[in-house]
């Protein structure tokens, strides 16, 4: 933590002009926040840097796919030698707090939070249009909330930092309660939802919208089992008619038409532009990483999602990867976006919330069955009724099944296993690995434990 704040208290990395879109940032220099924030253009540039921080290697550029997806049962790492076995250890539950993936993500997330805090602290004195000012604050608040949502799911209690902190004060940081972290996430997303527009012009495509803030808030509520709150906010997203399922599921992951009606929010990348592209996700040149259990899970005839987990190679490239994230390379790198929240997820979240509030066999519009069936129908499989799913538990099992089939490799599966309470059993059944309960969250990076050196306020997670 001290390392993060020492660097970022001195320098705020900002970008300059755009090449393809507002997220196409090519950092040219560093400058102190006190001297930088003078105009509305400065504020826009700074919040663009917040977006950019989500795309780095320690976040959705590469490491999140290891910490969030390789941990589950959709991926099997067969390469114990590469990278000193760091990814293999995560996949096989033999990791320790010294694993470099943990430190890389911790640093990247708190660096992103620092950028958001800097924007939120520095923008108020600027004389500018108030609607734009609140929009920028809403964007930074959303990104900060997303960062904390990832932190609390990965590590549990974490330092809640909502102001820029100098290196000396950083030594006083403590691990705050999970409930406090979630309260801040909710507050940030509510502010974002109240101050963000429903849509943007084409030049700003990819900025956080009101619907994205509400959708993520609904997901945050669901994780806390606040089902009525989730239902209320997700009704607003669904009834807004801003988002919709694409007719063909394979089009959702197009590497050319990337920000479409199904995407509430995605981390943007640009192929062929250094620093804005990424390596191939879930790729290996030697072995297939897609686990056989996810391939075999598509048991219903005609399910169009099955081919998306096929292991394929890009043209002229030795990597093997799931078809879902296939992108033909330029300079051996890809540029497809990573979806954080899409409409199919919203429908499944809402179906789950409604079922937890109370099972209802009706298939009328707006019911749990209607939302579930919208996802199933688009996948090319039959719609279900109360005869097929006659109980709350059977409906709950179907929701989690469809979440696995609809969202593999999108960083949801492991968290779904944990929040449902089935991670230990399903990892044992699908990966033949016996895990202990303490591994449902990760160990705090050992570097941070050593720097803080205060077990009473900054202790390690039990078991590590």
N, C-alpha and C positions, 0 to 999 in steps of 0.2 A: 504493500500500500504506500509506504514511504517513497519507494522508487517511482511509482506512478505519479504521485502528487508533486514530487520534487521536479520532475521533468515538465509536467503540464502546468504547474503554477508559474513557470518562467515563460513558456512558449505556448501559443495557441496556433495550431496549424490551420491555415486557411487556404482556399483555392482561388483561382482566378477565373478566366473566361471559360465558357462551355464550348464543347466541340460537337457532341451529338445531342445532349440534353442537359438539363440543369444539374444532373448528377455527374456529368463528365468533368471532374475536377482534376486539374494538374497542378499540384502544389508547387509554388514558385519560391516562397519565402516564409519566414516566420516573423511575427510581430506581436508586441505586447497588447493584450486586450484593452488596456487603458488608452492606448494611442490609436487603436484600430476602429472601434465602434463610434463612427461619426455620422454616417448616413444610412438611409434605408437599404442602399445597395450593400453596404458593409454587413448589415444584419442578415440579409439574404445569403451573402457569401458564407458567413459564419454558420448558418443553419445548414447550408449545403455540406459543410464539413461534418456536421452531425450525421447526415445520411451516409456520407462516405465512410464514416467509422464503422458502420455495420458490415461493410464489404471487405474488411481486412481479413488476413489469414486467420487471426485469432478468433474471428466471429464466423459469419456465414460464408467467408471466402473458402474455408476448409475445415477448421477445427471443430466447429459446431456439429458438422456431420459425423465426426468421430464421437464426441461426447454425448450427443443426443440420439443418434441413430445407430451407430455401431454397437452401442450398449444394449440395444434390444435384440429381437430375434429375427429381424429382416435381413441382417447382414452377418456374414461369417468371415472373419479375418483369418486367412490361411497363410499369412506371411509373418512369422515370428521374428525374422531377422531385420527387416527394413526399419530404419529409424530407431535402432536399438530396441525394437519391439514395443515402442510406446503405444502405438495404435492397437497392436495385438493384445497388450495387457488390458486396455480398456474393454475390448471386445470379450475377453475371457475373464474379467472380474479379478484380475491379479494385480491391478494398479495400486500404487501407493501415492502419498501426497507429493512426492518428488517427480511425478510424471509431468513431462514438459507440456503436454496438452492442457493440463489444468492451469499451469502458470500462464501460458500464452493466452488462454481465454480470459482468465481473471484480469490480466493486464489490459487486454483489448476492451473488455466491457467497462472497466472503470475509466479508461481513457475516453471512451465514448460518453460516459456519464459526465466526465469533466467538461467535455465540449458543450454538452447540453446545459450544464450549470453555468458555464461562462456566458452563453447566449442569454439565458434567463436572467442573469444578474446584470448584464451590460446593456441590454436593449432599452430599458425604460428611459434613460436620459436622452435618447435620440429623438429629435423632433421629426416626426414622420406620421403618415396616415395611421390612425389608431386601429383600424380594421386589419391593416397589413401587420402592424406590430403584434396584435393579439394572435394573428394567424401564425406568425413565426414562433411566438411563444408556445402556441399549440403544437406546432411541429416538433419543437425541442422537447416539450413535455411528453408527447407520444413516444419519441425515441428513448427518452429516459425511462419511461414506464416499461417499454419492451426490454430494455437492458435489465431492469430490476426483476422483471418476470422471469427472465432467463437465469439470473443469479439465484433467485430464491428456489427455483426448481432444481438447479444443479447442486447448490450447497446448503440450502436451508437458511439459517440465520446468517446475515451478512451485514457489513457496515452500511448504514443508510446515510449517504452523503448527498445533501441537496444544496450545498453551497460550495464554492471553491475554497479549498483548505490549503494553508501553507504547510511546508514540510514539518515544522515544529508541532503545530496543532494536530497533524496527521497521526502523531504517536499516541494521541488520546482517543483515537477512534476505537469503537467497540463493535462487536457483532450484535446487531439489533434483532429483536424478536421477529419471527416470521410474520406475525400479525401486523406489526408496525410497517414492515416492508410492503405487505399487501395493501395496507391503508394508503400508503403513498402512491402506489401504482394506481389504485382507484382514483385518488384525487387528481393525479396527472391526466388520466384518461378522461375524466369528467370535464376537466378544463379544456382539453383538446377537442372533445366532442362539441363543446359549447362555442368554440372559436374557430373551427376549421370549416371550409366550404364543403358543399356536397360533391362538387366536381371542380376540375380545373381546365383551362384551355390547353390545347395540345402541347404548347411549349413547356408547360409545367407538369406534364403527365408523369406520375410517379410520386408526387408529393402526397403526404398523408391527407386523407379526406376525413370528413365527419363520420362517414360510414365505417372507415377503417378503425377509428378510435372507438366507436360504439361496438364494433365486432370484436375487437380485442378485449374490451371491457366485459363483454358477455362471456368470453372464454375465461377471463380472470375470475369472474363470479362463479363459473362452473367449477373451476379448480377448488374453490372454497366452499362448494356445495350451497351456494346462495342461489338456488334454482329459480325462485320467483324473480329476483333481480335480473338474472340472466335472461329469463323469458321476456321481461318487459323491454330490455334494451335491444335484444335481438329481434323482437317484433318490429321495432323501428327500422332496423337495417333491412329486414326482409320486405316490409311494406313500403319502403322508399322507392323500390323498383329501380334503383340505380345499378344494382348488381344482379346477375343471372347466371345460370349454368350455360356453358357453351353446348351446342348440340352434340359435338363429338369430344369425348374425353381426351383423345390424343392431341387435340388442338390446344388444350389448356397449357401444354408444355412446349409449344412451338418456340423455336429459337429465333424466329423472325418476327412474328406477331406476339409480342411479349406482355404487353400491359393491356388487358382486354376486360370484358364485362365480368369475368369470374374472379378477377384479382382484386382483393381489397387492399392488400399491401404486399409488395415484394422488394427484395434487395436487388438493385439494378446493377448490371454489368454490361460492358461493351467490348465485343470481340475485336481484336486487332489493334487495340489502343493500350499501350503499356501502362500498367498500374490500374486498369479498369477491367481487365479480363480475369480469368481464374483458371486454375487447373481443373482436371476432370474429377467430378465428385464420384466417390465410391469406385474408383478405378484401380486396376492392377494389371500389369502386363503379363503376369504369370498364371494367376488363378482367378476363378469366378468367385466374386464376393457375395452375390445374391444368394441368400439362404434358401435351401430347398423347401423349407416349411412355408415361406411366403409364396413360392411358385405353386405349391400344391394346395394352397388355401383357396384358390379360385375354382371352386367345385361346381359352380352353376354354368351350364352350357351357354355360350354366347357372351360371356362377360368380357367386354371390350377392354377392360383394364389389365387383363392378364398379360398381354403382349408388352405392356409398359415395364414389367419387371424382367423381361428377357435380357440376357446378357449379350451385348453387342459391342462391336468395335467401330469407331469412326473411320472414314475412308483414309487410308494411308497412315494409320496410327495403330500402335500395338496395344493400347489400353482396352480393357474389357470393363464395361459399365452397364448399369440398367438403362434400357431404352428411354425411360422417362426423361433422363437428363442428357441424352445424346445431343451433341452439337458438333458439326464439322469444324475441325480446328483451323485456326490461323496462328502461325508461329507456335504450334503445339499447345495452344491454349483455347479455351472456350469463352463464350460470352452470354450464355443463357442466364436469365434472372433466377433468383431463388425465391419461391413463394413462401411468404410468412403466414398469410391468412387469405383463404379464398372462399367463394360462396358455398361450395360443397361442404366445407368444414363448418360454416355458419349453420347450414341446414341440419347437419348431424348434431351439432352442439344444441341447437334448439329442440330437436327431437329428443335428445337425452334429457334436457332440462324439463320438458313437458312430461316425459315419462316418470321422472323422479318426483315431480309434483303430484302426479297421480295417473296411473295407467288408464288409457281410454282407447277402446277398440275402434273408434270412429276414424274413417279415412277422409273426412271432409277437409276442405282447405284450411290450412293453419293448424292442423293437428299434428301430433307426433308421427302418425303413420303417413300423412301427406308429405312431410319433409323427408322422412326416410325413403319413401317411394320415389320422390323426385330424383334422388341420387341413384337409386337402383335402376329406375327406368332409363336414365341417361347412360348407365353402364351397359344396358342391353339385357338386363335380367328382369324377371317378372316382378310385379308389384305384390305386396303382401297384405294380408288382412288379419283380423283378430283370430281367424281360424288357424292361421299359420303361427301366430305369436299370441297365445291366449293369456299370457300373464305378464306382469311387470318385469319379472326376471328374464323371461324369454325375449322380451323386447330389448332389455338392457344388453343381453348377450349379442343380439343382432346388431345393435348400434356399435358395439366395440368391434364386432367382426367387420362391419362395413367401414369403420374408421381405419382398420388395418388394410383393407383392400383398396380403399380410396386414397389413402394418404401415405403409402410407404415411401420412405426416403425423404420425407418432408419434415423430419425432426419432431414427430408427434408420438411415434409408437412407444418409445421407452417411457415417456411421461404418462401415456395412457395406461400402461401396465402398472406403474407406480400408484397413480391416483385411484385406480380400480382396486388395488390391493392384490393383484394376481401376478405380480412380477416374479416372485420367487418360484411359484408353481409353473408358470409358463416358460420361464427360462430353463427350468429343470426339464420340462417336457420337450421343448423345441431345440434347445442348445445342449442338453445333457450336462448342464453345469449346475452344481449346487451352490447357491450364494447365501450369504448371511444378511440379515435385515439391515445392518449398518451400511451396506453397499447400495441402498436405494438412493442415497445422495453421495456425492463425492467428498473426498478429503480436501480440506482447505490447503491450497498450495503451501508446501513446506517453507518456501522463501518468505511468505507473508507471516507465517507463525514465528519464524526466527527473527524477523525484523521487529514485530510487535512485542514479542517476548513477555507476554502477559496472559498466563493461562486463565486468570479470573475473568477477564473481559474479552479475550481474543483467543479462546482455546480451540483445540482441534476437535473435529467431529468425532464422537465416540466410535471406537473400533479401529481407527486409523493411528 
